[in-house]
C-alpha cells in the first residue's frame, strides 16, 4: 500500500474560456510540497494472515547526504529514511519474489528478496548515488518504469545499473549472490527484453556512437551481441509476433522518420514502406549539421551540432540554441524532436548566422557523470558549456564576440536567462521561452532529484534560480510564455518581470500567449514567437 499526499495543488487561470469567465485549471504542487508514505503488507491466502514488511534495516538507509556538510548549524540525525517499494516481481514458478525499493530522497535503490513465509528481506544489490539515481532502464523513485525481472530459470534476476558509469544490463543469481554484467563499455543500453524462445536478449544500444541507436540480439546469459540494424541514425525496432521480421522506425539527422521492414538477421536489407514528406518539404535542402566535440573549461569534450553558413553569406554572428531538459539528447544523428528549432536553425544559417546546438552537462546519452553534472547547481557546468561553445566558435569560425545570441525553451529558456544575467560579456541578445525563473516554484519529481528540497538545501536553489541574478542583465532580452502553461507556470515570468521593473531594466520585452500551454499548439503562436526571435537577433546582433 502506498499513500501519496501531493501537498497543496496549484491553479493556473485561463483567461480565454468559452464561458466568458476566468477558469482555474488544476495543476501540480511545488517542489518540497509532496509527502509520500508507504507500507507493504504480505498477505498469505492459505493462512489468512498479513505480515508487515519492515524496511528499516536496509543497509545505508540512515546515511546522511553529503550536502549535509554545507549546513553544520543544522542538527542532522541518522534515522531511517522513507522508502517506496514501487514494484514486486514473482518468479515464474511463484516460489520467489524480489522487491525494487527506492529512497524518497532519490539517492538509494535496494533490490531485495522477500521471504514469502516470514516476510523477511535480504538485500541482493544496493546502489547509491550522492546526486540521484536515474539513467536508461533504472526508473524513477515514485513511478517505477525500471528494467527488472526474473530469468526463466527462476534463480537469476536481471536489471539495469549505472554501476560502471553507464547504464548496462546485469544478471544476479539470487541463490549465491553472484552478479554479472551482460554488457559493458562506454555506451548505454535501452529497452532489453527476452526472446520468445527464452534463449536470447533483444536490446538497443549506443555502442556504435552516442548519437546512434542500433538493435541487437545477444545470448540470454551473455556473449557476443549480433547487430541487427545497419542504417545510420536511430533504429526503433518492433518485432513481429513470431520474431521473424522487424518493423524499423528509422530517421537520420536531416530525414524525418519512416517505416522499414527487415528480416530479423544481420545480413538482410531493410525495405522502406513509407514516404511521408510533402513535395514542398523535399524541395528544401535541409542541412546535415556537423557533429563536433569541443573542449570545456574542465577538460570535458562536449558534443554539439554545428550549422555553418556559406562563406559568401556569413555575417560574423552566432546563435546558441539550448535544448530543453527532463533527460534529453539533441546532438545526435536522427531527426530531432525539436524539429521546429531545427528548421529555424536552417533559416538562421541561410541568413548567415553560425548556429551551435550543444549537449551540455545534464543531457542524456553520455553516462552517469554527464547526467549528474548539474547536481546542486543548475546554471553551473550546463551554462559554462554554452560559454565554452561560444569561445570555440570565436576561435575557429571567425565569429565576432560582440555578436552572439542565445535562445531556448523550458530548460533552454532557463539557461538563456542565466546566460543573459550572469554572462553578459558573452551573450548580447537572448530569447527565453517558457522558462523556469525560480526552481523553488517548479515540480517535485524533477527538481528534488537535482537540487534536493528547498527546505533541506536552500543553497542549491539560491545559486540555480535566475530571479536572483536579474540585476546582471545588460543585453537585449525577449521573454515569451504561454499563459495557461501548467508545467512551467506563467507566474514564473510574472515574478521575474516585476523584478526587472524594480531594477529599472528597460532592455527587455515580454510576449504572452493567452491560449498556449507549455508546448504551443496554434501555428499562429509558433509563427509569432519565431518572428520575434528573428527580429531580436537581426536588430540586436546585426543592427538591422
N, C-alpha and C positions, 0 to 999 in steps of 0.2 A: 504494500500500500504506500503510495507517495502522495503527500499532501502539498499543494503548492499555494502559497499566498503571494499573489502578484503585486502586493502593495497598492498604492493609490494610482489608478489609471489616469492618464492624461486625456484631454479632449482637444480636438482641432476644429476650430469654427469654419464652416463652409458658408461663405457669403453669397454664393451664386447657386441657390437651391430652387427647384421648381415651385416650392411652396410660397416663395417670396419672403420667407423668414430666414434668419441665420440659424443654421442647424449644426449642432455639435457632433463631430464624428468621434467615436470611441477610438482611443489609441493606446499605445504601450505605456508601461510605467518607466520611470527613470532608473538609471544605474544606482545600485545600492538600496533600492526600494523594492526588492523582491526577496522574500524569505521562503526558503524551502525546508521542509522537514520530511523525513522518510522513515518508514518502518517496513520491515519484511517479515512475514509470518509464513512458516511452512505448515501446511495443513495435511495431515495424514488421514486419508479417507477411511482406511480399514479400522484404524484405532479411534477415529473421530477425535483427534487431538490436534492442537495448534501449538507450534513451537516458535517463540520469538527469536529471531536471528540477531545475534549480538556482534556488531562490527567494531566495538571499541578497542578490541585487541589487535587490530590490523597493524602491521609493522609501519612505523613512521607516522601514524595517524595524529600524533600530538606534536609533530615537528613544527617549529615556528618558521615563517617565511624569512628569507634572507633580508628583505627590506625592513624587517623589524629593527635592524641595527641603525636605521636612519631616524628612529624615534626612541632614543634612550630614555626620554622622560616618561614614556608610557609603561604601565605595569603589564607586561606580556606574560600570559600564563600558558604553560604547555598542557593543554587539555585536549581530549579527543575532538577532532573537527567533525562537522556534519558531513555525511556522505549520501550519495544517491546510488542505490543498487539498480541501475537502469535496465539490465537485461539478465535473464536466466536462460541457460542453454542446457537441454537434456540430451544425453547421448541417445543414439537411435534405438538401443535396446532398453532405454528407460531406467537404467540402473545407476547412472551417474549424472551429476549436474555441476555446472560451473556458473559463477555469477561475475558479471562485469561491474565493478564498483568504482565510482569516481568521487573525489572530494569536491565539495561545493565551491572551494576556492580555486578549482581548476588545475591544481598542481600535482595531484596523485591519481594513479589508477592501479587498482588491485584486481588481478584475476584469481579467483579463489574457488576451491572445490567446496561443495555443500554436502555434508553427510546427511543422507535422506532419512536416517534413523534418529540421529541425535541433534541435528541442526547445527553441528559444529562446522567451523570454517578452517580451511588450510590454504595458505597463500601459495600459489604457483608462480606468480610473476608480479613484481611491484615496480612500477615505473614512476619516476618523479621528475618534474621539470620545474625549476625555480621560476621560470617565466610562466608558460602554460602549456598543457598537453593538447596537441591538435595534430594536423597533418593528414594526408590521404589515408583513409581507412581506419583512423583512430577514433573518430566520432566526437561527440560533444557531451559535456557533463550532464546537461538537463534533457537532452533529446535522443541520445543513443547514436544510431547510424554507423556503428563500428563494424569492421570486418571481423567476424569471430564465429566459431562453431566447432563441431566435432568431425573428425575424420571417420570413415566407415568402420575402422577397427574398434571403435568405442573406447580407445585408450588415449589417442593423441587429439589434442585440440589445435586449432590454427587461429592466428590473429596477426594484426599488423602493429609495428612498433617503430619509433624513431630512435631506437637504442643506438644505432650506428651513426646517427646524424641525418639519415634519410629514411623515409617510410618503406619498410620491407616486410615481406611475408615470412612468418615464423610458424613452426610447429613445436609443441611441447608435450612430452609424454607424462600423463598425469600419474603414472604408477612409479616412475623413477625420477621424475623432475627434470629430465634432460631436455634441453631446448636446442633447436637447430634453425638457422636462418636459411630458408629455401632460396632467397635472392639476396644479393649483396652488391655493393658498388655505389658510386656517386650518382645515383638516379633514384626515381621513385616508382612505386607500384600502385596501380589503380584497379579497383573492382575485380579482384580474383574470385573465381568460382570453380567448383568441381564439375568435371565432365559427367555425362550420363552413365558411362561405364565405371565411374569412380576410380579411374586409373590415372587421370591427368588433371592438371590445373589449366584453366584459361585465364589469362591476365593481360592487362595493358600496362606498358611501362614507358619511361622516358630514357631508356638506356642508350638509344641512338644519339639523342641530343635533347637537352632540356626543353627545346622548342618543338619537339616532335612527339607523337604518340603512336605506338605500334602494338599490335595484338600478337600474343604468343601462346604456345602450348608447352607444358612442362610436366614431367612425371610427378605423380602425387607426392612422393617422398623426397622430391628434389632431383636435380640433374640438369642436363643441357636444355635450354629454352629454344624452342623452334619458332622462328619468326614467321608469322602467317600473313603479314601485310607488307607492302613494299612502297606504296605511294607516299612521297614526301608530304608532310603536313600532319594532320590529325586524322586518325582512323578509328572511328567509333563503331564497334562491331556488335551485331546481334546474330546469334547462331540460329539456324533453323532447328525445329524440334528434334530432328534426327542427327543434328550437328554435322551434316554433310556439306552445308552451304553457309556462307557468311554474307549477311547484308552489311555492307560497309558504308557508313555515313562519313564522307571524306570532304575536306576542304584544304585549300592552300592559302598562302598569305594574301594573294590578290584574287582568289577564286572562291566564291561562296559555296556553301555545302551542296553536294549532290549525292545521290544514292547509287551504289555499285553492288554487283553480285559477283561472288567469287566462291569457287570450291574451297573447302577447308583443307588447304595444303599450301606449302610454301612455294610450290612451283607453278601454280595456276595463275592465269591473268584475271584481273578484275574487269568486268564489263559494266560500262556506265549505263544506268537505266533512266536517269532523269537529266533534263537540261532546263533549269528553271529561270534563267535570266532573260530579260527582255532584250530586244534588238538595240534599244537606246542605251541600256546598261553596257552592252558589249561594244558599243561604238567608242567608248572612252577607254583610253589606255591606262587602266588602273596600275599605279606604281607597285613595284615589289621593293619595299624598303629594305635596306641592308640591315642584317642583324649584326651588331657590333658589341664589343665589350670595351669599356674604358676603365681606367684605374681611379678608384675613390681615394679620399684622403687617408683612409686607414689601410690602404693596400688592396682592398677587395676589388675584384673585376666585376663591373656592373653591366648586365645585359641591357640592350636598348634597340629599338627600331630607329633607323635614321633615314630621313627623306631629304635628298639633296636636289636642288633645282638645277636646271640647265645653266651653264656658265653665263650665257647672254641674258638670263632672267634674274640672276642673283641680285638681291637688294641689300645684302650685308646684315640683314636682320634674322633673328632666330626666335622660334617659339617652342616652348617646352609643353608637351601635353602630359598630364598626370592622370593615370587611370584610377578608377575607384578601388575600393578595398573589399572587405569581407575576407576573402582569401582568394586572390585573383592574379593571373599572369597575362601579360599582353605582348611582350616582346617574343612572340612565338611565330611559327611558320604556318599557322592556319588562319582562316577568316575570323576576324575579331568580333567579339560580341559588342564592341564599340565600333560598329560599322559606320555610324553617322560621323563619329570623330575621325575614323579612317578616311572617309570621303572628304571631310573638312580639311584634314591634313594634306590630302592631294590638292585641294583648291589652294591652300596656303603655299604649297610648293610651286604650283603653277604661277603664282604671283611673285615668286622669288624668295620666299621665306625658306630657311633651313629649319626642319622640324625634327625634334628628338622626342621619343616616347620611351620612358625608362621603366624597367622592372626594379624599382627601388627596394630597399630593405623593407621586409614585411610582405613582399609579393610571394605568390605561390610558385612552386616548380623547382626550387633550388635548395631544399632541405631545411632542417631544423634551425640552424644558426641564422639563415636568411629570414625565415619565418618569424623568429623571435627578436630580430634586430631592433624592433621598435618598442620592446618591453619597457614600460615606465617612462618612456619619452617619445611620444609621437611628435613629429616635428624635429627630431634629432637626426639620426642617420638617414631616415627616409627623405628629409629635406636636404641634407648635405649631399646626398646622391644627385639631386637635381642641380645643385650648385656646381658639383664636380662635372656633371654633364655639360653645363654651360662653358666651363673652363676648357673642356675637351674641344668644344666647337670653336671657341675663340682661338685656340692654339692650332687647330688643324683645318678649319674651314673658312678662315678669313671673315669671321663674324665680328662686327662692331660691338664691343661690350656695353655700349650705351643704347643698343637696340635689341633688347631681349625681353620677350613676353612669356607669360605662363598662363595656362588655363586647365581646368578640370572640374569634374562634378563629384559630389559626395565627398569621399576621402580626398579626391583630387581637388575639390574646392577648398577643403581644409588646408591642404598643402599649399595651395595658391595663396590663401590668407597668411599662413605662416611665412611664406616666401616674401610677400609684399611687406609684411610687418617687421620681419627680422633680418631680411637680406635685401634691403632697398638698393644697395650698391650693385646687386646682380640683376634684379627684375625691375624693369621700368614700367611695365603695364601688366595687369593680371585680371582674369575673369574667373571669379569664384562662383561656381554653380552649385545650388542645393547643398551648401557646405555646413559642416559642423563648426560652430564657433566656441562652444564650451562643452567639453566632453562629460561634465557632470550632468548635462541635460540629455545625454544620449541613452541608449537602451542598456540593459544589464548583460544579456548573453554575450554581446560582442565586447563591450567596453571593460567589463570586470576582468576578462581574460588578460587584457593588455596593460591596464592601469590599476588593477585591483579595485577596491571600492573607495569612493571618495572619503568616507569617514575613517578608513583604515590607512590610506596612502594619499593624503592631500598634496604632497609634494609632486607626485606624478601628474595630477590633474592641473596643478598650477603651471607647470612648465610645458604642458602639452596643449593648452587651450588658447587659441588666437585672441580671444577677447582681452586677455591680459597683456597683449603686446601691440594693441591698436595704435598706440602713440608713435610707433615706428613707421607708419605709412608715409611714404614720400612720392611714390609713383602714382599712376592713374589706375583706379580700381573700379571694376564693374562687379556688382553683386546681383545674382539672378536666382530667384527661388519661387517654387510653386507654393501657393497659399494654403493648399489642402494636402501638404506633404505630411503623411502620417509616419514617415520614417525619420527623416531629419526635419524637425518641426520648423515652421515659419518663424516661430518665436525666437529661434537662434539668431536669425539675421535682424529681427526687430530689436533685440537687445544690443547687437553689435552696432546697428545704425544709431541708436541713442548714444552709445559710447563714442562713436566718431563725431557726432554733433557736439558732445560735451568737450571733445578735444579740439574743436574748431577746425576739423579737417574739411576741405572743400574740393578735393580732387577725387571724389568717388561719386558713384551713382548706383541706384538700385532699380532693377527691373523685376516687377512682380507679375505672377501668372495666376490669376484668380481661380482657374478651374483645374490646375495641374497638381498631381501628386508628385512623388519623388521621381518617378520615371514619366516624362511627358508623354501624352497621347496625341494631342491635337497637332497636325502638321503645321498649322499657323504658329503655334508656340515654338516649335523647333526652328522654323524659319526666322522668327523674330529674334530668338536667342542668338543664333549663329550670325545673323546680320549685325547684331550689336557687338559681338566678339570681334568680327572682322573690322568693323568701324573703329573699335578701340585700338586694335593693333595698327591699322593704317594711319590713324591720327597720332597716336602716342609714339610709335616707333619710327614711322616714315614721314610724319608731318603732312600727310595728305588731307 
